[in-house]
């Protein structure tokens, strides 16, 4: 089982060096570790700084979008390019500590990991954000939990670990990264939760505000609810063509 870390980055030049250094320290023991930084149409030096770090780090890869496609598109491109069986994602703004990555992937890498465990979702504690962001997130999480009954306190946390094959089987749409627990459950996978720490943004500025989230969130929430109701209920089971030998 190999681990690929996928990080979407849009105009995060101020955070590239710190992010790579922290991952190098925290994740050196992960099996077959690779880091994919997805430059989502940045107009600053994000891609140049990643290229400068790559020659001495063979496990570092750069994926680029010519123009910005959004966080879900960046994650999807990174997962498509990844070589690992297990994917771990986190935000590129430095608010998700890379030291949490081993805790996220541990349930999936454990020798006794359930075969139907598809996703381990991080849930932030002691969140380091403005009061308005925390209130907006609390409201959005409450509405989402009421409509989808996904058993998750905090789907906005960027720290998640999941099976690559299971993720690529999900229906793709913009902003899907906020609904992964519901989507994995829809496909019959178990979802585990791990509390993770949170910190202030490392540098740069936030790409979202509460109004933007609300406008896209209402439509997306209705769409995910529709997908759950239309989920495939029949599950295949292979029928053995030959009886097992008794000798």
KOLMARRO-448498 format. One record per residue: y, x, z of N, C-alpha, C in turn; residue in one letter. Coordinates in steps of 0.001 Angstrom, whole numbers, plus 500000, padded with zeros to 6 digits. Layout:
BEGIN
YXZYXZYXZA;...
// end
This chain:
BEGIN
498813500842500000500000500000500000501244500882500000X;502022500827498944503249501609498847504458500721499135X;505540501337499599506733500591499990507904500983499103X;508542499986498510509768500176497734510914499493498457X;512003500223498663513196499673499296514208499370498201X;514668498143498150515581497684497103516900497271497742X;517997497867497268519312497562497830520283497217496703X;520795495983496672521836495633495696523174496205496144X;523929496772495210525219497380495555526262497027494499X;527367496471494944528484496175494050529754496736494679X;530298497777494072531494498458494590531309498877496047X;530236499623496289529923500109497628529956501635497688X;530887502253496952530954503712496913531103504323498302X;531816503648499178532044504188500520530790504193501383X;529766503487500952528567503367501774527349504089501209X;527437504631500000526267505219499350525697506384500143X;526507507381500471526004508582501145525349508253502478X;526010507436503278525470507082504590524171506308504464X;524133505356503526522938504544503340521738505414502973X;521906506294502007520791507146501568520347508075502692X;521284508653503401520941509570504494520171508858505599X;520589507646505961519910506911507024518505506489506600X;518342506094505355517017505716504866516109506931504811X;516649508068504405515862509299504359515319509646505741X;516103509417506767515678509703508141514707508659508670X;515020507396508451514253506314509073512929506032508375X;512843506325507087511707505838506300510827506943505725X;511002508161506207510249509283505648508746509113505779X;508300508386506811506859508237507050506250507019506366X;507046506230505688506479505059505015505645505499503822X;504512504862503580503613505306502509504215505099501118X;504246506190500353504715506116498971506123505602498827X;506991505889499808508332505298499833509165505681498609X;509846504693498035510858504922497018512050504033497338X;513224504487496934514457503744497158515098503428495822X;515293502148495561515947501709494342517304501122494698X;518369501791494275519724501288494465520144500609493165X;520446499330493256520771498536492068522279498370492004X;522894499084491077524340499005490885524646497764490046X;525183496742490703525406495453490055526808495398489446X;526984496106488335528245496063487601529433496614488376X;529225497644489182530330498209489972531417498793489067X;532657498698489534533791499284488805534343500494489546X;533665500917490618534082502117491343533065503228491074X;532966504201491966532120505377491743530713505218492302X;530275503988492570528955503774493166527852504481492388X;527778504253491078526702504841490268526803506357490224X;527998506900490117528177508352490060527694509018491339X;527973508405492473527548508975493744526027508936493891X;525413507882493399523945507798493439523342508889492561X;523893509072491371523403510124490473523527511506491114X;524575511729491850524785513035492486523737513325493555X;523197512282494181522204512456495240520783512576494696X;520557512105493487519200511980492951518468513304492716X;519111514366492242518353515590491903517525516164493046X;517971516031494271517223516569495413516381515513496119X;516338514325495552515586513220496169514775512505495087X;513574512984494805512758512387493732512373510940493993X;512499510492495230512144509118495571513310508149495367X;514468508662494943515662507828494734515790507450493263X;515979506146493010516116505661491642517371504789491535X;518010504849490381519196504036490105518870503023489021X;519130501746489317519015500654488342520422500111488148X;520808499838486897522182499399486650522242498090485883X;523180497225486291523578496065485504524909496396484831X;525013496238483512526295496511482854527429495656483391X;527115494447483806528110493577484431527474492900485641X;528308492483486571527807491932487830527042490635487589X;525850490552488192525037489345488073524809488650489397X;525253489287490495525065488685491805523903489313492562X;523850489039493857522875489685494724521439489352494353X;521156488097494071519782487733493732519328488394492436X;520215488460491452519865489117490191519596490597490407X;520395491233491267520198492651491552518876492891492265X;518567492056493249517288492187493945516133491989492970X;516231490991492120515155490694491164514935491863490212X;516021492460489708515881493620488819515232494787489538X;515613495000490798515017496080491569513538495871491818X;513145494646492138511733494353492390510919494505491107X;511465494083489977510767494255488704510501495729488406X;511462496585488748511326498014488458510517498759489513X;510321498160490673509674498842491792508200499111491503X;507692500183492126506289500563491988505469500212493221X;506136499799494297505439499521495545504799498150495590X;503777498027496429503137496735496677503978495893497627X;504701496580498542505544495934499533506994496281499236X;507854495281499238509281495464498994510036495213500291X;511033496037500560511947495768501666513357495750501096X;514125494729501429515501494629500968516461494688502148X;517650495173501875518752495112502835520051495160502067X;521132494729502710522433494681502054523001496084501882X;523840496235500865524417497542500561525694497858501305X;526131496984502221527393497204502921527236497960504229X;525995498322504576525758499092505784525604498273507044X;525711496952506960525609496130508168524168495966508643X;523198496134507751521785496111508133521323497539508402X;521048497919509643520650499293509944519314499659509284X;519255500725508482517990501144507882516907501471508892X;517288501784510131516288502068511163515381500871511423X;515794499673510995514973498476511191513870498330510140X;513938499089509068512993498912507964511534499073508410X;511179500139509162509768500244509589509284499030510372X;510162498399511168509768497207511915509493496030510988X;510233495966509884510054494853508943508742494970508169X;508411496179507736507219496341506889505936496455507697X;506045496751509011504845496974509827503853495810509788X;504285494550509912503301493455509874502540493370508556X;503166493763507454502518493704506155501601494895505913X;501889496023506553501096497234506365499958497353507364X;499948496525508392498933496621509434497533496403508850X;496536497169509320495166496996508803494639495578508964X;495095494881510013494623493518510242495637492475509776X;496514492843508849497519491911508346496833490705507702X;497268489484508020496679488298507387496836488352505867X;495812487966505158495849488013503699496900487086503124X;497281486056503887498254485096503384499660485327503951X;499908486488504585501258486817505036502053487339503844X;503082486607503447503832486982502266505195487564502542X;505822487143503644507212487513503911507424487770505394X;508173488833505690508669489090507040510189489056506950X;510804488082507605512249487866507499512953488366508745X;513977489182508551514792489624509662515749488531510113X;516007488472511410516963487520511971517926488299512869X;519213488232512532520199489054513216520446488587514653X;520555489578515543520987489317516915522266490124517159X;523140489598518008524414490241518306525161490581517016X;525359489569516190525946489769514863527386490273514940X;527697491323514171529011491952514169529822491492512959X;530321490274513031531123489697511955532295488952512565X;533205488499511718534337487724512210533852486381512740X;534669485764513590534304484469514158534113483424513067X;534967483457512031534855482456510971533553482616510194X;533136483858509948531879484073509241530693483603510077X;530730483889511365529625483479512228529538481963512343X;530692481302512457530683479837512532530203479224511226X;530693479762510097530272479258508803528783479443508583X;528270480606508994526847480878508848526015479958509733X;526492479717510966525758478841511880525659477422511325X;526754476951510755526750475608510162525803475544508970X;525903476554508079525061476563506882523587476661507246X;523262477501508239521873477623508659521350476324509257X;522219475608509985521813474339510564521499473298509505X;522374473184508504522147472220507415520887472582506640X;520735473872506336519560474309505582518268474009506338X;518251474342507636517046474102508428516716472612508491X;517738471777508579517527470331508634516932469811507330X;517438470317506191516967469824504896515621470416504484X;515403471703504774514220472378504257513117472564505296X;513479472470506578512489472653507644511708473949507435X;512441475048507203511799476317506866511515477197508080X;511831476723509281511480477447510489512164478780510655X;513322478957510020514019480239510044515427480049510592X;515790480886511542517099480761512176518228481342511329X;517932482361510509518991483136509857518525483628508503X;518674482807507463518222483252506140519232484161505465X;520451484287506027521461485146505419521264486620505694X;520312486972506541520064488378506851519430489068505642X;520021490191505237519512490899504055518219491645504292X;517869491908505551516637492633505865515429491718505726X;514645491964504686513426491196504450512379492122503860X;511129491857504166510008492588503570509024491570503025X;508474491845501846507580490863501237506652491528500229X;505612490782499875504682491228498836505363491106497473X;505302492167496702505956492170495393505380491095494482X;504066490974494430503459490003493521503838488575493887X;503929488297495208504294486952495633505739486626495278X;506628487604495434508032487386495105508219487109493618X;507553487876492775507731487707491333507129486407490815X;506284485770491612505731484459491221506662483312491586X;507711483595492373508648482536492764509541482153491584X;510046480925491557511037480565490536512331481312490798X;512883481943489770514118482708489959515337481842489655X;516362481966490496517667481366490228518698482141491038X;519941482091490623520994482771491355521074482239492782X;521290483153493725521395482851495158520053482521495809X;518948482787495118517641482483495696517354483330496934X;518051484464497086517761485343498225518015484653499571X;518828483595499578519105482877500823518006481874501189X;517051481680500305516042480640500517514615481189500460X;514452482479500667513119483066500518512091482484501494X;512404482245502771511382481650503638510858480304503109X;511761479463502659511342478161502129510532478325500845X;510929479249499987510235479435498714508851480047498914X;508737481023499820507417481593500099506502480534500710X;507017479753501642506206478692502247505766477685501210X;506652477378500286506333476436499212505107476889498428X;504965478207498248503833478741497486502604479021498353X;502633478578499606501456478707500447501363479981501264X;502437480780501302502426482027502065502919481794503485X;502388482571504420502896482560505787504153483423505864X;505063483031506750506322483754506949506401484180508417X;506650485460508650506849485979510002508325486333510181X;508765486431511425510161486724511723510265487891512701X;511268488726512472511521489871513341513010489897513658X;513359489979514933514768490122515309515242491533514968X;516431491622514353516976492913513940518422493037514422X;518868494263514562520238494510514981521193494365513797X;522469494382514100523506494178513098524715495000513508X;525514495423512539526681496239512870527818495931511911X;528971496500512173530133496267511330529943496914509956X;530632496364508973530572496906507619530968498376507644X;530232499202506871530508500631506847531792500994506138X;532122500294505074533323500566504291533443499534503193X;534569499533502489534781498553501435535097497180502000X;535010496171501133535361494812501533534234493847501197X;534164492750501933533147491737501701533341491080500349X;532224490710499714532278490088498385532224488564498458X;532143488010499677531996486565499831532977486044500874X;533232484722500796533928484042501885533252482686502099X;533643482010503175532959480755503517533093479698502440X;534252479622501783534454478604500752533519478847499566X;533421480125499136532528480437498013531080480089498356X;530664480439499562529291480150499966529020478649499989X;530005477878500484529812476437500588529679475798499210X;530490476238498258530480475634496929529143475815496225X;528585477030496310527299477256495650526146476779496522X;526348476767497848525261476437498757524798475007498654X;525724474077498479525353472660498409524431472409497217X;524817472909496071524003472710494866522656473406494977X;522664474653495489521416475394495623520470474719496607X;521018474228497704520191473582498718519478472367498158X;520190471577497378519573470407496753518495470833495763X;518759471930495042517768472412494083516505472911494756X;516652473638495865515482474143496581514686472986497179X;515376471997497712514679470820498236513867470148497135X;514426470078495933513708469493494787512483470335494443X;512634471683494444511509472555494126510374472388495125X;510710472243496397509687472084497424508912470786497204X;509611469715496879508937468428496653508061468453495402X;508407469341494450507642469415493206506672470581493203X;506369471128494366505480472291494442504070471936493995X;503399472910493417502001472743493019501142472615494268X;500328471578494343499504471352495532498061471793495342X;497591471870494107496221472313493849496156473836493912X;495211474377494680495025475816494813493680476205494223X;493637477212493346492366477576492712491425478278493673X;490135478028493503489098478735494234488001479080493232X;487631480351493168486638480767492174485271480206492525X;484618479638491522483278479082491696482272480126491229X;481429480684492124480482481718491704479503481182490672X;479325481959489596478442481540488508476991481890488783X;476757482840489692475388483261490003475179483177491510X;474045482672491938473762482636493391473629484039493943X;474048484222495202473929485521495839472465485852496070X;472144487138495917470760487575496123470407487520497594X;469203487125497918468742487064499322467883488276499674X;467734489205498726466909490383498982467761491568499352X;
// end
